[in-house]
Amino acid sequence: MLLKFSKMHGLGNDFVVVDAVSRKVYFNKEQIEFLGDRNRGIGFDQLLIVEPPISPEMDFRYRIYNSNGSEVEHCGNGARCFAKFVIEKDLTNKSVINVETKRGQIQLIVQDDGEVTVDMGEPSFNPVDLPFDATENDTALYSLELDGYGPVELTPVSVGNPHAVIRVDRLTDELVSGVGPLVESHSSFPANVNVGFMEVLNRDEVNLRVYERDVGETQACGTGTCAAIVAGIRQGWLNSKVTAHLLGGDLRIEWHGEGSPILMTGPATKVFEGQIYL
Ligand SMILES: N[C@H](CCC[C@H](N)C(=O)O)C(=O)O
């Protein structure tokens, strides 16, 4: 099969995007791993598949796979690239696009300046929703015992996909590459977890690095940024509109507390069109 695709990124978090509206496609785990292989395939953090919606009032369905072939619930940077893709491919002429994902419904708003705002839905701090096997009940900060590091305090947040947010005084490579994988695959997270390291600069700005589930550290993580900011707002560390500085650039997050959706705004970039035989 000759597969046509777009190679895109959101602040360096990179994707292969496939149109499964014009022509139905299905990939098995081995094919996804091959496509995601940066030496033998194309290479990506996630594969995004654009499909027709199941419910008629939605515009599209959007499926997301990590480079190890596992399907995941949500991808924030991917959602912005999705919006640019469906417009560029003339799959829609709307600038407000309603999309079904594995976690539920999201809304994409393409701004006049080309940036995309995503209504990411509401977060959940209930450990059951990640899932996270919490030892304490209903506390904002949980302590996890890590071999070689001792207890690490974290906030579990679900943005549809699971996140563990760790506030740090200073971001270092050793912290991200040392603690990241230990938390990502910790037995307290039965479905594993994305791990965000947040350095609060002031009430309106943070530095953030994310060690993503199944992928490792990425240049940026949209859902990870949403998780970190809402955790910081809930802890009283941050205001309701925050700029997050990631390795790949800045994302703007807005959240007005429990019961309200998270709004994420940032860029989406198309790098090239390609085709590959599968
Ligand atoms: N690695 C994540 C999925 C991709 C999230 C990230 N790329 C984003 O922009 O939100 C997970 O396993 O839940």
The ligand as a Gaussian input file, in Angstrom:
#p B3LYP/6-31G(d) Opt

LIG

0 1
 N        2.462000      10.493000      25.357000
 C        1.080000      10.867000      25.668000
 C        0.287000      11.161000      24.364000
 C        0.787000      12.378000      23.606000
 C        0.675000      13.633000      24.404000
 C        1.471000      14.838000      23.898000
 N        2.253000      14.663000      22.714000
 C        0.593000      16.086000      23.810000
 O        0.904000      17.009000      23.044000
 O       -0.396000      16.150000      24.592000
 C        0.395000       9.713000      26.411000
 O        0.888000       8.594000      26.309000
 O       -0.620000       9.963000      27.074000

